[in-house]
Amino acid sequence: MARQSAGFTLLELLLVLAIIALGSAAVTLSLRDSPQNRLQMEAERLIAVLEASRADARASNTTLLWHADDKGFEVQTLPASDTSFHAMAWKYKGTQATPTDVLISAEPIQALTTLTLRHGSGASLKIGTDGAAAFKVLP
């Protein structure tokens, strides 16, 4: 009489594990940050800093200057002082902002402001405010 096996062979189990490993590797590689996603994250950080700076300017009745360069950005009081409210490096190297200087006044309604964030890969994103509303990502 032939013996009947119940279950899977070792070869079948190894084959299933190999398929699962290949599938998870493909998913992991496809989830990498694209330059546009990186700019979106930079924009969200920058919006938070600009809104905090607007609140600081109103609370202290001081005009602030937001300044950006290739390394990052900072917010300083005007007239210029050695202290920065917020100084941050760009999270992703190669990020640039234009214009590089924005005045943030103590007034409740600011000037119309639009900033363009660019990444070295060519991706770009605009954030702005109409002066009364909060900063947001623009279409």
N, C-alpha and C positions, 0 to 999 in steps of 0.2 A: 504494500500500500504506500502511495506517495504522501509525503508529509506536506501539509498546507501551511504556508507562512501567513502570519497576520502582522501587518505593519509595513514599513518602508525600509528599503535597503539603504545602506550607507551612501551609495552612489546617488540615489535619488535625493537624499537629504542634502548632500553637498551641492548638487545641481540647483536646488531651490535656494540655498544660501548664496550661491554665486549670482543668481538672477536678482535677488534682493539687494546684494551689494552693488551691482551695476546700476540698478534703478536708483538707489539712494545717492550714489555718486553723481549721476546725471542731474538729479534734483538739486543737489548742493551746488553744482557748477552753474546751474541756471539761475540761482538766487543771488548771484553777486550783484553789488550795487552798480547801476549804470551811472554815467555822468549826470544824467538828468535827475536821478534819485538823490545823488549827492548834493546837487544844487538845491533841490527841494529841502533837504535837511539843513543846509546852510541858511536858506531863506527863513525857515522856521526859527532857527536860533537868532538870526539877525532881527526878525520881527519882534521877538521877545525882548531883546536888548533895546531896540528903538522905542518900544512901548514903555519899558521901565524908565528909559531916559526921559521920555515925555512927562511921565509922572514925577520924576525927580526934579525936572526943570520947573514944573508947576509948584511943587511943594517947597522948593527953595527959592523960588522967584529969581531964577538964574538962567541965562542963555547958555546952552551947551553946544559943543561942536562935535559931530561924529566924523571921524577921519579914518579912511581905509588905505591900506597899501598892500603890497604883495604878500606880506607876512600875516596880516590880520587887520583888526580895527580897534579903535578906542574912542571913548567919549570923554571930552575934557570940558571944564568950565571956561567961560569967556568972561573977562580977559584971561588969557592963557595962564595956566598954573602947572605946577609939576605933578599934581595929583590927577589921576584918571578915575572916573566913576566905574567904567567898564572897559577893560582891555582884554581882548581875546584874540587868539591865533585862529586862522582859518582851520577848520577841521580837516579839510581836504586841500592838499597842496595844489597850486595852480589856479585857485579861485581868485577872481578879481572883481572889484565893484566899480561902477561908474555912475554918477560922479563920485569922486573920492572924498568930498566934503559936503556935509549937510548941517545946516543950523537948526537947532531945536530950541524954540523960544519958550518962555514961561506962559505965553498966551494960550487960552484953551483951544483956539483955532489956529492951526499951523499953515504954512504955505503948502501949496500943491507940491508933492514930492514923489519922484519916481527914481528908483535905483535899479540898475541892471547888473545882475550877477552873471559872470561868465566863468567857464572852466576851460582849461587849456585844450580840452578835446573838441571845443567848438560849441558845446551846449550853452544855452543862455536862459535866463529866467528874470522876469521883472517883478519887483515888489513896489508898492506905493501906497499913498494916502491922498485923499482929496483935501486934507487939512482938518476936517472935522471927525472923520471916521478913523478907526484903527488902521495901522499898516496891514496889508494883505498881499497875497500873491495875485498878480494881475494876469488876465488871460492873454 
